[in-house]
Amino acid sequence: MHMNWDVVHVEVKNNTALRVRFQDGLEGEVEFLPSAFRGVFACLKEPGAFRQARVQDGVLTWPGELDLAPDAMHQAIATHGKWVLD
């Protein structure tokens, strides 16, 4: 079952930001601050890895089973127009 917060499109803007569109038409940016590239996301500090962002089953993912919670992303973008990860 698809939810309104399913991601249907992702575009890599640069080495730290993405533009996403959701099932319900909401669009916005996801921005990683330098401090966000730690823990499981440390590998995304490498631009080549970050640029492999893709949509899989309504979720923004990267190779290595990394993903971002689409419901939290949708809520932040609906409220602020962007989701800044730090």
C-alpha positions in Angstrom: 0.0 0.0 0.0 1.4 3.4 -1.0 1.3 6.3 1.4 1.3 10.0 0.6 4.9 10.3 1.8 6.2 7.7 -0.7 9.1 9.3 -2.6 8.5 9.1 -6.4 11.4 11.1 -7.7 14.9 12.1 -6.5 17.3 14.5 -8.2 20.8 15.1 -7.0 21.4 18.8 -6.8 25.1 18.7 -5.7 27.3 16.7 -3.4 25.2 17.5 -0.3 21.7 18.2 -1.5 18.8 16.4 -3.2 15.4 17.4 -4.5 12.6 15.0 -3.9 9.0 14.6 -5.0 6.4 12.6 -3.1 3.3 10.7 -4.1 1.1 13.5 -3.1 2.9 16.1 -5.2 4.9 17.7 -2.4 8.4 18.7 -3.5 11.4 20.0 -1.5 15.1 19.7 -0.8 17.0 17.4 1.5 20.3 18.9 2.6 23.1 17.2 4.5 25.2 19.5 6.7 28.8 18.3 7.1 28.0 17.0 10.5 25.4 14.6 9.1 28.1 12.6 7.3 28.9 10.4 10.3 27.9 6.9 11.5 26.2 4.9 8.8 26.1 8.0 6.6 29.9 8.6 6.7 30.4 6.9 3.4 28.1 9.5 1.7 30.8 12.1 2.3 32.3 10.7 -0.9 30.5 12.6 -3.7 30.4 9.5 -5.9 28.6 7.6 -3.2 26.2 10.5 -2.4 25.2 10.8 -6.1 24.0 7.2 -6.2 20.8 8.3 -4.4 17.7 6.5 -5.9 14.1 5.7 -5.1 13.3 2.2 -4.2 9.8 1.1 -3.1 8.9 4.7 -2.2 12.0 5.2 -0.1 15.1 7.4 -0.8 18.0 4.9 -0.7 21.7 4.5 -1.4 23.7 1.3 -2.0 24.6 -0.5 1.3 21.0 -0.4 2.6 21.1 3.2 3.6 17.9 5.1 3.5 16.0 8.1 4.9 12.6 7.9 6.7 10.1 9.1 4.1 7.5 10.1 6.7 9.9 12.3 8.6 11.3 13.8 5.4 7.7 14.6 4.2 6.8 16.2 7.4 9.9 18.4 7.5 9.5 19.5 3.8 5.7 20.1 4.3 6.6 22.4 7.3 9.8 24.1 6.2 10.2 23.4 2.5 13.4 21.5 3.1 14.8 18.9 5.5 18.2 19.7 6.8 20.1 16.8 8.3 22.9 17.6 10.8 
